[in-house]
Amino acid sequence: LIKEGVSVDITEVITKEGKETHISIPPEYKYMDTVFNRLPKNSFLCKSVAGVGGTTLAIDNSENYIIAVGSVELIINKCDQKDHLIPVYGLHKVEDIANAINKTVFSGKPIKVMVTYDSLYKVVEALGSNVSDCNLLVDELQVLLKASDDFKPAVVAKVFQQVVLFKSVCFMTATPTPRKYF
């Protein structure tokens, strides 16, 4: 997980929620990929120090990743930068998503899908039983939690119901979020 030669402080803390591993990253590290080889599995990652590059790490590594985000603009921006990224939002149809995923698999490349929280269910449907071969990054967790209040509680509930279908999940935020809300 941690790149060779990178000095970080790792401590294990027992909380009422269970055992947590805290990785303190020194401020000289700005980009996530200078610290990590991959995102931590089944984790809550507050990237308030090394706050840049977590999404890019998921997009560019060799693992299958579905990246759920809060805005179409972010998807468009990343897809303009990364031509191997499959965008999913709005009116994208499950059949078209499945075709794009199958094309990627056939080419021997890892699956990389960036999807709005609202459309995650379509990607899950398109993947079918292969969903368990993919990691999920829930990016900008604070946006998802804020939406759970009164804006889109049904969407948020559906996202949290679907996370268990994936190989692993990483909830990532740059905004410190008290664990009681998570």
LINHUBEL-V676838 format. One record per helix or strand of 3 or more residues. SS is the DSSP state (h for helix, s for strand). FROM is the first residue (numbers start at 1). TO is the last residue. If there is no record, write none. Layout:
SS/FROM/TO, SS/FROM/TO
This chain:
s/8/15, s/18/25, h/32/34, s/43/46, h/54/60, s/65/69, h/72/81, s/86/88, h/94/106, s/112/116, h/117/133, s/135/138, h/141/147, h/153/165, s/168/173
